[in-house]
Amino acid sequence: MSKVEDFLTATQEQVLIQAIKAAEKNTSGEIRVHIEKETELPTFERALEVFHTLKMDATQLRNGVLFYIAVESKKFAILGDEGINKLVPGDFWDEEKELVLSYFKKGEFSKGLELAILEVGKKLKEYFPYMSDDTNELSDEISKG
């Protein structure tokens, strides 16, 4: 697989968008997925750049979570903003990362992301439950670079 467009079908993208909506329904947290062709940078460093580019650090409670994928570079990261990272254990994202990677190894990219997004939503709910005045601060669409 060499192209970002081949990573997910249009139907799979819609499934992920619905998973993001479902995950965010019970939390004030914000979840985004970003897919790009490649990166020369270390995975975390590039994910952090994308995080800032997508203005994920501008949420009121600083509780955004980014799923970052560089398709050709075979790089993946889950990155949380400082609001959530201050509250959770250091290995908080490891379980979801392993879940995603277990599906990636089988070529089931969409399924791994979908399941992890829903799990992240559950975890965000623990620390940032939905409040009646919550608004969707970030787009649920998948961004591509």
Secondary structure, DSSP 8 states (H G I E B T S, - for coil): ---HHHHS-HHHHHHHHHHHHHHHTTBS-EEEEEEES--SS-HHHHHHHHHHHTTGGGSTT--EEEEEEETTTTEEEEEE-HHHHTTS-TTTTHHHHHHHHHHHTTT-HHHHHHHHHHHHHHHHHHHSB--TT----S--S-EE-
